């Protein structure tokens, strides 16, 4: 801008000098008293006008070139700014001094659910009124929006958040900022809107994690500390010493299990938990899992398999971990007893493994969230059942690392639950044979019409 003004001054000065030369020549022609003849004066006037005109044309051409360059720069800058604003990941609105919307980018259209042509030209408060009515606290959302606009028009920034109701709820973060012209005068204000639902969910999850971890770690530590103190301060019989030592060992094992679960999650998420994939015979693996779970007369583990079942390509120790977790959950959530059934069937190039119980069952709204970290189904009948909410998340990560999928099914509360996961048949995974497989039970071709299970 400074260079442009300097050009104006330079052109004006040069024009003034040239016009002065012409004026002197005109004076010499008509009022000259130096004895020059009229022909010489007219010739000087002619050349002065010619040179002045040529110089002026040169200056004008240079000036017009500079103007064209300046206009191109402005157009490029305008296009760049507009493209940036249009493609922002955040919603952006620009308002004038009267708080009327002048610009409304596509992201804000999506966030507000309001088309651009219905927003531009209208007051911001009018456009956002419908949105604020959907907030959990409509009055506060509307009041903070109005306050943020006033603060921005006064020359400062202001930020606030509000939550929209719905299924699921959404959290929006808003930042209002002032906009000034080149002369420093207020032009209006802008508003950036960002959806922060995921961030707030992580904040809430973090608080839940801290509460769960604190409780789950504190409980065994309290028991260990209490029985250790009794061993130190009381004269106990040999039977009591053995009993208390066994309780300490049990709680220490539980504490170690909790720590291992946290480490497992970290290893699997960082891809450091490498798999040792080999062909695995499932009947033998199921036997190992049942033996590791131990006996429970009221909740026995039963295995049901077809006559023939192909080996799967898997890391046996990791799949034992998955089965151990599912069997433990089956017993834990079957307080009234009942069989825990392990079964398997071949479907195309995969084997589907199922662990079913006859316990508390699952509400339908919990099924999509079961394999999320720290998620636990709430309910009065589950309050006394301990756990970190990490077991099923670990199962999902192990199964998905094998290229399989895992899901849960239930007919409703008090009607048991079924946890299923898939593993690839070894011969297909290792040889790349066609997907059409043969049923292990009766030799018929499986048409594969079953849709892929959802994780």
N, C-alpha and C positions, 0 to 999 in steps of 0.2 A: 504493500500500500504506500509506503514511504517513497519507493522508487517511482511509483506511478505519479505521485504528486511532484516529484523532482522533474520528471519528464514535462509536465505541464509548465513548470517555471522556466525550464530550459527553452521550450518552444516559444513561449511568450517573449522571453528576452531576445531570442534570435530574430523573431518577427519584428520586434521593436527596433532592433539595430538596422535591419534591412529597410524597413519603412522610413527610418531616419535618413538613410542614404538617398532613397527615392525623393523624399521631401526636399533635401538639399539640392538635388538636381532640378526639381521643379522651380525652386526659388531662383536658381541660377538662370533658368530659361527665361522666366518672366520678369525677374527683378534684378538680374545680374548687372552690376555696374563696373565690372572689371574689364570691359572692352571686348570680351569674347564675342565672336559672331554667333548669330542665332543657329547656324547649322551645327557648329560644334556643341552647343548646349543641347540641341535636340538629339544629337547622336549620343551624348552622355546620358540623357534621359532614357533613350531607347535601351541602351545596354544596362542601365541601372534597373529598369523595369524587368528586362529579360532575366538578368541575374537574380533579381529579387524573387521573381516568379519561380525560377528553377529551384532556387534554394528553398523556397516555401514548399514546393511540391516534394522535394526530397525529405524535408522535415515532416510533412504530413504523412508521407509513405512510411517513414520510420515510426511515427507515432501510431498510425493505424496498425502497423505490424505488432507494435507493443500492446495495443488494445486487444487485437485478435488473440495474442498469446495469453494475455491476462484473462480474457473471456474463456479461452480453452482451459486454462488452469482452474478457473472457477467452476466450469462445467464438470471437469474431471473430479474436483474435490466434492462437488454436490453429488455426483453419481456414486463416488466412493462412500460418502457418508450415508447416502440413502440405502445403498446395498448393504452396508454394515448394519444399519438399523433394521432393515427388513429381515436379515438373516440372523439376527441375534437369537441366542438360545433363550434369552429372557424376554418377557413381554415389555414393550416400550410404547409409551404415549407421550406426546408433546402437546402442551396446553399454552394458550396465549394468556395475556394479563387478566382476561375475563374468565379464565379457567375453562375455555372452550377447547375441545380437542381439535388439533391441527394435523396430528399424525398418529396412526394406530397400526402397529406392525402385526404381521400374521400370527406370531406366537401369542400376542395378547388376545387376538380373535379366538384362538384355541382355548386359552385359559379362561376367558370370560364367557365364551360361547356367544359372542356378539359379532356379527359381520362388520367389517370396516366401514362400509357405506352407511350403516346405521349408527355409527359412533362419531365419525368426523363431523364437526360443526355443532355438536351438542355439548352441554356442560358435563364435566367429568362426574359430578355428583349425581346427575341424572342417569348416566350410563351405568355407573357402578351400583345404583340403588338396588336393582334386582339381585345383583351378586351378593350384596351385603345382607339382603333378606334371607339368604341361604346360609349365612354364617351361624355358628353356634351361639354367638352373642351379637345379634344384628345391630343393636344400639351402639355398642362399643366399636364395632367395625366401621360404622358410618361416621361416628364422632372422630375416630383416629384418622380416617381418610380426609375429612374436612380439615382437621388440625394440621396434617402433614402438608396439604396444599397451601395453607396460610403460611406455614413456616418457610416453605420453599419460595413462595412469592416475596417473602421478606428478606430472602438472600441466604438462607441456611438450608441444611439438609435435615431430613427427618425420616426415621424408619419405624415400621411396626409390622406385626404379623397377625393373622387371624385364621381361623379354621372353618372350613366349609363343611356342612353336614352332608350326608350321603353315604353310599355304600360303594367303595370305601370313602371315609372322610379325606379331605385334602387340606394341606397347609400351604398358605401363600405368604411370602415375605415381600414387603413393599418398601421401596426407597424413593422418596421425592427429593429432587435437587433443583436448584435455581438455574436459569439459562439467561445469560447476559449477551447483549449485542456488542459490536466492535467498540462502541463508545462507552461501554460499561453500564449502560442503562439496562434495566430489567426487561427481558423480552417475554418471559413467562416462566414456566417450570416444566420439568420432565418427571415421569414416573416409571420406574423399573419394577416389574413384578416377576417373581421367581417362585416356581413350585418347589417347596422344601419338604414335601411329605416324606420322602425317603430319609432325609436327614433327621427329621423329628422322630420318625420311627426308630432310627438307630439310637437316638438319644434316649427314647423310652426303653428300648431294648437294653441299652447299656445300664440304665438304672435297675432294670429287672435282673440283669446278669449279676450286678453287684449284690443285690438282695439275695438271689439264689445261691451264689457262690459263698457269700458270708454265712448263710444259714447251713448249707451243706457241708462246708468246711468246719464251721464252729461246732456242729453237733458231734462228730466223732472226736474232735479235739477235747470237748468238754468231758466226754465219757472217758477218754484215755487219761486225761488229767485227774479226774475224780478217782478212778480206780488205782492209779499210780500213787495218789496221796494216801488212800486207804492202806495200800501195801506198805507204805513207809511209816505210817503213824499208828497202825493198829496191830495188836497181837492176834493173828488169824490162824485158824487151823489150816492144815495142809490142803484140805478139800476146798476151803475158801480161797486160798492162794491160787490154786489151779483154776478155779472158776473165774476169779478176777483177771488172771493172766490171759485166760481164753477170751474174755470180753475185750481186753486191750488189744489182743491180736486181731480179733474180728474187726474192731473199729479201725485199727491201723491198716488192715487189708482194704476196708471200705475207703479210707482216706487215700490210699495208693491208687485205688480204682478211679476215684474222682480226678486225681492228678493226671493219670494216664489218659482219661477221656479228653481233658483239656489239651494235652500234648498231641493226642491223635488228631483232633480237629485242626490244630496248627500245622501238623505235618502234612495232612491230606490237602489242606487249602494251599499250602506252599509247594505242592507237588513233590515233596521230598519223600513221601511214603511210596517207595517203588514196589511194584508187584512182581512176584515170581510165578509166572503163568505156566502151568503144566496141565495135562489132561487129568481130570479128577473124577473118580467113581463116586457118585453121590450116595449110594447106600452106605458105603463105608464112612463117608464124611458125616452123614446123619447119625450114624452110630456113635461116632466120636462126640458129636455135639450133645446127644442125649446123655451119654456117660458123664460128660463134663458138667451138665446141669444138675446131676445127682438125682436121688430118689425123692419123691414126694407122693405119698399114698393118696392124698386127696386131689392132686393135680398131676397125674402121671403123663409122661410123654410117650406118644404112640407114633409109629412111622407107617405110612401107607404109600407103597410104590407100585407102579405097573410091572408087568413081568419082565420087560426089558427097558432099560433107560440108558441112552448113550452117555459117554463121559462128556464133561464140560471143560472148557478151557478156563482155568481160574487159579488164583492164589489160595491154596487150601486154608492157610492160617487166617487170612483175611475173611474168607467166607465163614470159617468157624466163628470168627468174631461177630459177624452179622447174625448167624444162627443163634449164637449164645445170647445176644442182646434181645432178639425176638422171642426166644424161649423164656428168658428171664421176665420180659414184659408180660408175656402170656400168663405166667404164674402170678406175677405181682398184681395184675389187674383182673384176677379171678379169685376174689376173696372167698367166694362160696364153693370153690373147687370146680372140678370138671377136667376132662381130657384136654391136653395140648397136642394137636395133631400136626405132624410134618408130612407133607405130600409133595409130589412132583409130577409133571407131565411135559411131554414134548410138544411144542408148537412151532412148526416150520424149523428155522435154524436155531431156535432157542429152547431152553428148558425153563419152565416156569416153576418156581419153588414157592410153596405156600405154608405158612405157619398160622394155624387157626386155634382160637380159644373159645371158651363158653362163658366169658367173663362179663365185665361191665359194659362192653360195647362202646360205640363212638357216635356222637352227634354228627349229622351230615356237614354242618358248617365247620367242623374241626378237621375234616379229611384233607382239604388242600394245604393245611398248615402243619400237619403232623411232623414233617421232615425238616422243618425250619429249626435253626438253633434256638435252644432255650424255650421252645414252645411246649406248653403243657395244657392239657384239657382241664378246664376248671369244673368243679362240681363237689358237692358235699360228700359224695361217696368216695372221692379221691383225695380228700384233704390229708389223710394220714399216710398216704403213699409217697415215699421220698424219691428223689431223682433230680438230676440236673437239667434234663431236657436236651441232653447232647447225644444220647444213644442213637436215636433214629436219624439224626443229622449225620452221624458218623456212618451209619448203615448206608444212607443214600450216597455219600461220597465214595464209599468202597464199591458199591454196586455200579455206580456210574463210571468209576475208573476202569471197571471190567467191560464197559460198553453196554451195560444192561440198564434196566429201569426198575424202580421200586414204587409201590403204591399200597394203599390200605383200602379195605372195604368193610362195611358193617351194615347190618340191617336195623341199627338203631341202639339206643341205650338199653342195657341189660340183655342184649341179644348177641353178645360175642363180637369178635373182630377177626379179620383175616388180613395178614400181611403177606404180600406177594412180591417176588423179584425175579428177574430173568438173568440167565447166564448163557453165553453162546455155546452151542454144541461144538466139541473140540474138532471134529473132522471138517466142519464147515469153516470154522475160524482159521484153521491151519492150512486147508487146501483150496479154499475159495470155491467150493462146489456150489451149484445152483441152490436157490433158497428153498425149492420144493423138497420137503422132507417126507419121511414115512412115519406114520404113527407107530410108537413103540408098543402099543397095546394090541392092535389088530392088523397092522400092516397096510391100512388104507392110506391113500394120499390125503394130506391135509391141505385144504384149499386156501388157507391163510386169510379168510374173510374177516377174522377178528381184528378189530382196530387195535392199533398200538396202545398199550396201557399208558396212562398219564401219570407222570411223577408228581 
